[in-house]
Amino acid sequence: MELAAWLILLLPLISSGLIGMGAFRSKAVSAGFSIGAVTCSFLLSLSMVANVETLNTSINWLAIEGLKFDIGLQIDKLSKLMLCVVTGVGSLIHIFSLGYMKDDKDFSRYFGFLSLFIFSMLGIVLADNFVMMFIFWELVGVSSYLLIGFWFEKPSAADAAKKAFLTNRVGDFGFLIGILMVWILFQTVSFSELQLNVQKEDALMLSGLAGFLIFCGAMGKSAQAPLHVWLPDAMEGPTPVSALIHAATMVAAGVYMLCRVFFLIEGTWAMEAVAWIGGLTALMAALMAVQQDDIKRILAYSTLSQLGYMVMVVGLGGEHDDHYAITGVAGTDAAMFHLTTHAFFKAMLFLGAGSVIYACHHEQDIWKMGGLRSRMPKTYWTFLIGTFALCGVPLFSGFFSKEAILVVAFKESIPLFLIAVVVAVLTTFYMTRLFIVAFTGDARSDYAKHAKESPSVMTVPLLILAVPALFAGYFNMHEPDPIILFASVMAVVFGFLFARAIYKNADKDPLPAKFGIFAKAMNERFWFDEFYQWIIENVQENLARITDIADRWLIAGLLVRGVHGSTELAGRLLRLAQTGNLQTYAFWFTAGLVAVLVFALS
């Protein structure tokens, strides 16, 4: 089993290395290695679930006096769940990519990058200490940069990749400082040792600060406000990449990490900060999604909103509930439950969007689609299942995991519970809007009129994902809370009826005319990007100019050149006295003697 654990991690790296070395120029061989590696990792993950309760194995990587770091693998309930999600959904996305990317000239490079990304993500899942996690955390950043900017010839794709990379660096700076604080406080970075030490130490304030700084890393990876701006622009990558990043892997890394190190923030002030950041992100992103017209951007903001749900419920914590027996604390249990169901139905929605875009010759504007129900029946039905799951329609997987979040929110914070219910209404509204406009009515463009169902290599992964999107919630069923059940169902009903009334026969979006500046604010994403651009141009640039002036004139001019100039001047003056003439030296000797006598006698 130890060998199997290492193979789960290393097989995608071997695949990426073989493809990257160019030993296999064939598209089929490159795709075969990549798909084979992630599929084998998935099968080995299933064997871990079946045969291993817990497992720890490590190799010493660095040992200095008082400092020891290992590359260690930790297999437990939490990591086994995440392994199956990452490798299972990743395998289906790899297969879908065979059809979606078949005509791309850089087909082999694409699969090499996919394997590198899966390796990096698995490293985060299996890490048993902060140093190893941080190394793979940065590798995920690099590989996502390569995937988002895969079509780097497009300026927008190159810019989106840089934006994602730089935004994540901001969060990762806080993450790194948090790791250093943990080391200073507890003299270890091992998760198991830290959990024991935190329980012994009376350092809640400092532990909370360290935990919040570590959460900054999650704010970047899981795109929590105000570091959310990179995620929608990541749509510039190929659609399967969007499914990989926005469904089960990269954006889920932050939530997974929070659940893994929850003991650092448990009982501290950081919990409330985490909960409110998550809740406000969920609300803000849902509002943004209401006025987006790009099918992938709608799903991207939906991902932001659902991630906000997960982060919020981790921050809320709550008492242990045996119905959510994944990690031992109700908030983290509910978060991981929703992360799992979300991975399935959101991956299916993104791949369904990819199927639509492929059929419509890469058109992404929902107002140029319409009438796809009869032309793309498999995509239509799977997209409908994914929409129901995301909205939380009863009996679909998302209903159970959303209800778990609402239960914790209702017990721990009524204001955040109300925000969560509003988000549920908005989620149903914007997904109904998307579905009605894109799939029903008449075709609004020639592309939509001539669309036809995608090939089987793209529709089979959709059909497979439809199964867990329907039934994944039943693995964690529990007795429903009447209040929560009523609120959840009414949110779906109200959101659906409102969207249907507005968009059933609409040829264009009527909301901008009705809501004016508020609709424009949602469409423009509340001008976050413009605000950051203003900060860069007016604050950062001015600070750079001030720093340049201080460096050029104060430090270099006055201090460096000033000290250098005064030394040189003193040297030149002293050189005038060094004539080599005996009479001059006798004069200076006499003058000095007189000066000493005057000083002594005065």
Phi, psi and omega in degrees: 000327176297317177298319179298320179298316179292325179294323177306317182286316194272336182302313177297327177294317178299316178301312180298320179296316180295318178293318182293328179287350177078014180293337182233098182280343182292135176300316184297319182291318179299312179296322180297316178297316183293312180293320179298319181295311183289328177292317177298320177299323178294315180295320177293326176296319177298323178294326176297316179300321185281328192242350187234130173275300174220151179205134175229130177216143184210158175233130180294129182253320184212128178223114174235167181307118179075007184220121181220125178237137179244153162264101188236148179249133181239114178253117175211189183302318183294311183289327178296318177300313183291324177301314181295321180294311184295310184285325180292306178294322178300321178299315181293324177293322175300314181295316177303323182296334178305317180278318186293324186255013189300330183263003182284136183293337180253040183304313182293319178300321179301313181289329174298318178293321178300316180296319178298320180296315180298318177302314181296318181293320178295328177298320176296316184295321186270349185300139177250008178207163186293324183294312177298317179299319181294322178300311181287332175302315179288326176296323174298319177299317180293313183292326176292326174301316180293323182282317178297320179266026183303316175269066188291348177294334176279122179305323182294324179290317178297318179295320180296320179296316178295321180297316178298316183295313183289320179297319178293331177295327178298310178295322183291335175297315176297320179302314182295317177298320178298319178297317178297320177297319178299317179296317180295320183287319192239355177060028176202155175239004178286132182299316182293318178292321179299318182299322177291318183291321180297324179292333181273325188279144174257072184222051187296322182295311180290323177297319178296320178295315177299317179297320179292321177296321175295323176300332176303323175298320177293326177300323178287305184294318181266012169055052176269146181301139007265015181260030184271351195291341183283332192295312180297325179290340178295352176296348180293341176285169176304149184302320175300328175295319177300318178296320182293316184284320189266356184253285193248351194242266193304308184291338178281345184299319181296317179295316178300315181297320177300318179292324180295321185247029182302331181299339179287327183256350183300126179080007181251172179295339183295333182300316181295321178297316179298315182298315182288324175298317178296315181296316180290326175296317179300316181291313182298315181294322178297319177296319178298320183296332183300329185243025174265145181250343178280125186300323180286326179291324176301314180292327178295314178292330173298318177299315177305314183295315180291326175295322175301319174306309184297314181296319179302314185287331173297315179295329180289331177067249181096167181280156180298136178233122184298340179292336181246054188276072175251307183239346174112352177230134190305315182298313180291326177298312180296322179296314180291326176299312180290324176302319182292309181295321179299322180301319182288306187284331179284324174299319179295320179294317179294318178293325174296319175298321177297321177297318178295314180298319178299316181290330182263023177056047174067024170278131184243355180279119183296335180282359173248017178250228181094147176068020184278350184302312183281334184274333183226070188296321181293316178296320180301310186289321178291323178294324178296317178298316179297322178295316178299318181294317180294320180288341181085034175295134182308141178084351173267159190301319182296335179298315184290317182287325176294320180295325177298320178293316180296325178298312180295317181298319180296323181285327190256329184201108180297318178302316179289329174298316179296320175299317181297322178293317177300318178298321178297320176297313181296323179299313178296322181297306186286332177285324174296318176304310180301313186293315181297313184292318187279324191251337184252178179073205181261156177295136183257002179206165178297324178300316180292323180297324185257012179293147176218162185302143179291161180295164186299328181297340178261328183276331180298314175302326177296316181293323178293316180293336179296332182294305177292333176297330177277315196246355184299330181292338184286345179285349181227037183291155180204171177292125183289147173274124185303318181295314181294319180300315180297313181297319182295314181292318180294326176299317179294313182297312182296314180298319180294311183296320180296313180293320180296320180295327184276320193250359186304314182240025185276137174265344175210166184286120180277349185296320180303323179289329184275324187251356171055239187296329180292319176296320178295321179298319178294319179295321180272011175060037179057024172059030177298315182296319179295322178296316178296322177297320178296318178300316181296315185286323188256333180259303182297316181295319179293321175297322178295319179295316179299316178297320179297317179297315179297320180292316186288317188258321183278305184284303183288318185283299187284312185281302185291300181291327180297310178297318179298318181292318180293322177296317180296319179296316178300321178296318180296320180294316179295328180295332179296330180280345182264077185269341185083005182263127182298323180295323178295317179295322178296323179296312181294328178293317180293317180298321178293320179297318178298317180298321179294317180296317179299316181295322183288325184271346184279000000 
